[in-house]
Amino acid sequence: MLTEQENGEFICDKTEARIIIGKLKVKDIKAEIILNGIANNEMGLEPFISQDIYFLDPITNNGFYMYDDRGCYVWSDKAEKINHIYKIRNN
């Protein structure tokens, strides 16, 4: 994990972690429950999910990560693939 220091430099923090990668059909992902659980963690509500969960699509090379109830990261190998999300959701 990279942590930005007050002087603008980044340092690499190492954390022991267990990573689980699973392959699921989109219809089997209960995204609303997962995203509510992530948002609830920061708010102190239950049920909550405190683990980091990344959604990756190997076909489109897109990714999604919700860090808390305030926002998320969306990325792709090509900006034009996700530019429409930026235009719709930037506000």
ZADO-1210 file (C-alpha; in nm, 4 decimals, padded with zeros to 6 digits):
<atoms>
<atom x="00.0000" y="00.0000" z="00.0000" code="MET" pos="1"/>
<atom x="00.1307" y="00.3460" z="-00.0864" code="LEU" pos="2"/>
<atom x="00.0885" y="00.6181" z="00.1757" code="THR" pos="3"/>
<atom x="00.1343" y="00.9830" z="00.0878" code="GLU" pos="4"/>
<atom x="00.3444" y="01.1794" z="00.3354" code="GLN" pos="5"/>
<atom x="00.2912" y="01.5473" z="00.4247" code="GLU" pos="6"/>
<atom x="00.5777" y="01.6425" z="00.1928" code="ASN" pos="7"/>
<atom x="00.4018" y="01.4781" z="-00.1035" code="GLY" pos="8"/>
<atom x="00.6308" y="01.1755" z="-00.1193" code="GLU" pos="9"/>
<atom x="00.4928" y="00.8233" z="-00.1108" code="PHE" pos="10"/>
<atom x="00.6211" y="00.5368" z="00.0990" code="ILE" pos="11"/>
<atom x="00.5395" y="00.1716" z="00.0548" code="CYS" pos="12"/>
<atom x="00.3774" y="00.0115" z="00.3584" code="ASP" pos="13"/>
<atom x="00.3742" y="-00.3665" z="00.3631" code="LYS" pos="14"/>
<atom x="00.0873" y="-00.5520" z="00.5246" code="THR" pos="15"/>
<atom x="00.0427" y="-00.9224" z="00.5681" code="GLU" pos="16"/>
<atom x="-00.2769" y="-01.0119" z="00.3875" code="ALA" pos="17"/>
<atom x="-00.4795" y="-01.3028" z="00.2647" code="ARG" pos="18"/>
<atom x="-00.6048" y="-01.2611" z="-00.0907" code="ILE" pos="19"/>
<atom x="-00.8948" y="-01.4604" z="-00.2274" code="ILE" pos="20"/>
<atom x="-00.9759" y="-01.4441" z="-00.5964" code="ILE" pos="21"/>
<atom x="-01.3031" y="-01.5872" z="-00.7151" code="GLY" pos="22"/>
<atom x="-01.4699" y="-01.6169" z="-01.0514" code="LYS" pos="23"/>
<atom x="-01.8447" y="-01.5583" z="-01.0470" code="LEU" pos="24"/>
<atom x="-02.1202" y="-01.5045" z="-01.2969" code="LYS" pos="25"/>
<atom x="-02.2534" y="-01.1498" z="-01.2791" code="VAL" pos="26"/>
<atom x="-02.6018" y="-01.2794" z="-01.2009" code="LYS" pos="27"/>
<atom x="-02.4622" y="-01.4511" z="-00.8896" code="ASP" pos="28"/>
<atom x="-02.3037" y="-01.1374" z="-00.7417" code="ILE" pos="29"/>
<atom x="-02.5207" y="-00.9676" z="-00.4827" code="LYS" pos="30"/>
<atom x="-02.3658" y="-00.6279" z="-00.5553" code="ALA" pos="31"/>
<atom x="-02.6235" y="-00.4201" z="-00.3646" code="GLU" pos="32"/>
<atom x="-02.5684" y="-00.6196" z="-00.0457" code="ILE" pos="33"/>
<atom x="-02.1899" y="-00.5994" z="-00.0828" code="ILE" pos="34"/>
<atom x="-02.1881" y="-00.2239" z="-00.1521" code="LEU" pos="35"/>
<atom x="-02.4274" y="-00.1557" z="00.1383" code="ASN" pos="36"/>
<atom x="-02.2000" y="-00.3582" z="00.3652" code="GLY" pos="37"/>
<atom x="-01.8963" y="-00.1551" z="00.2595" code="ILE" pos="38"/>
<atom x="-02.0837" y="00.1734" z="00.3179" code="ALA" pos="39"/>
<atom x="-02.2127" y="00.0511" z="00.6545" code="ASN" pos="40"/>
<atom x="-01.8602" y="-00.0192" z="00.7785" code="ASN" pos="41"/>
<atom x="-01.7628" y="00.3485" z="00.7847" code="GLU" pos="42"/>
<atom x="-02.0985" y="00.4519" z="00.9287" code="MET" pos="43"/>
<atom x="-02.0895" y="00.1972" z="01.2121" code="GLY" pos="44"/>
<atom x="-02.4022" y="00.0211" z="01.0875" code="LEU" pos="45"/>
<atom x="-02.4704" y="-00.3486" z="01.0445" code="GLU" pos="46"/>
<atom x="-02.4301" y="-00.5637" z="00.8529" code="PRO" pos="47"/>
<atom x="-02.0895" y="-00.4369" z="00.7477" code="PHE" pos="48"/>
<atom x="-01.7961" y="-00.5538" z="00.5371" code="ILE" pos="49"/>
<atom x="-01.4528" y="-00.4413" z="00.6512" code="SER" pos="50"/>
<atom x="-01.2508" y="-00.6246" z="00.3863" code="GLN" pos="51"/>
<atom x="-01.1396" y="-00.4620" z="00.0613" code="ASP" pos="52"/>
<atom x="-01.3381" y="-00.6005" z="-00.2308" code="ILE" pos="53"/>
<atom x="-01.2383" y="-00.5378" z="-00.5915" code="TYR" pos="54"/>
<atom x="-01.4568" y="-00.6216" z="-00.8898" code="PHE" pos="55"/>
<atom x="-01.2448" y="-00.7044" z="-01.1951" code="LEU" pos="56"/>
<atom x="-01.3673" y="-00.7906" z="-01.5431" code="ASP" pos="57"/>
<atom x="-01.1000" y="-00.9752" z="-01.7422" code="PRO" pos="58"/>
<atom x="-01.3006" y="-00.9443" z="-02.0629" code="ILE" pos="59"/>
<atom x="-01.3344" y="-00.5634" z="-02.0617" code="THR" pos="60"/>
<atom x="-01.0247" y="-00.4957" z="-01.8452" code="ASN" pos="61"/>
<atom x="-01.2374" y="-00.2731" z="-01.6199" code="ASN" pos="62"/>
<atom x="-01.2196" y="-00.2611" z="-01.2427" code="GLY" pos="63"/>
<atom x="-01.4225" y="-00.1199" z="-00.9547" code="PHE" pos="64"/>
<atom x="-01.3387" y="-00.0637" z="-00.5889" code="TYR" pos="65"/>
<atom x="-01.5681" y="00.1097" z="-00.3368" code="MET" pos="66"/>
<atom x="-01.3586" y="00.2398" z="-00.0475" code="TYR" pos="67"/>
<atom x="-01.6462" y="00.3635" z="00.1741" code="ASP" pos="68"/>
<atom x="-01.9833" y="00.5395" z="00.1652" code="ASP" pos="69"/>
<atom x="-01.8243" y="00.8470" z="00.0052" code="ARG" pos="70"/>
<atom x="-01.6894" y="00.7007" z="-00.3143" code="GLY" pos="71"/>
<atom x="-01.5129" y="00.4510" z="-00.5309" code="CYS" pos="72"/>
<atom x="-01.2450" y="00.4011" z="-00.7913" code="TYR" pos="73"/>
<atom x="-01.3247" y="00.2859" z="-01.1435" code="VAL" pos="74"/>
<atom x="-01.0458" y="00.2045" z="-01.3862" code="TRP" pos="75"/>
<atom x="-00.9783" y="00.0488" z="-01.7227" code="SER" pos="76"/>
<atom x="-00.6944" y="-00.0119" z="-01.9626" code="ASP" pos="77"/>
<atom x="-00.8398" y="00.2575" z="-02.1929" code="LYS" pos="78"/>
<atom x="-00.9937" y="00.5832" z="-02.0665" code="ALA" pos="79"/>
<atom x="-01.2593" y="00.5901" z="-02.3388" code="GLU" pos="80"/>
<atom x="-01.4135" y="00.2701" z="-02.1988" code="LYS" pos="81"/>
<atom x="-01.5147" y="00.4429" z="-01.8754" code="ILE" pos="82"/>
<atom x="-01.5328" y="00.8095" z="-01.9817" code="ASN" pos="83"/>
<atom x="-01.9144" y="00.7906" z="-01.9876" code="HIS" pos="84"/>
<atom x="-01.9132" y="00.7008" z="-01.6154" code="ILE" pos="85"/>
<atom x="-01.7041" y="01.0076" z="-01.5388" code="TYR" pos="86"/>
<atom x="-01.9415" y="01.2311" z="-01.7353" code="LYS" pos="87"/>
<atom x="-02.2556" y="01.0898" z="-01.5694" code="ILE" pos="88"/>
<atom x="-02.1267" y="01.0544" z="-01.2089" code="ARG" pos="89"/>
<atom x="-01.8677" y="01.3309" z="-01.1652" code="ASN" pos="90"/>
<atom x="-02.1090" y="01.5561" z="-00.9731" code="ASN" pos="91"/>
</atoms>
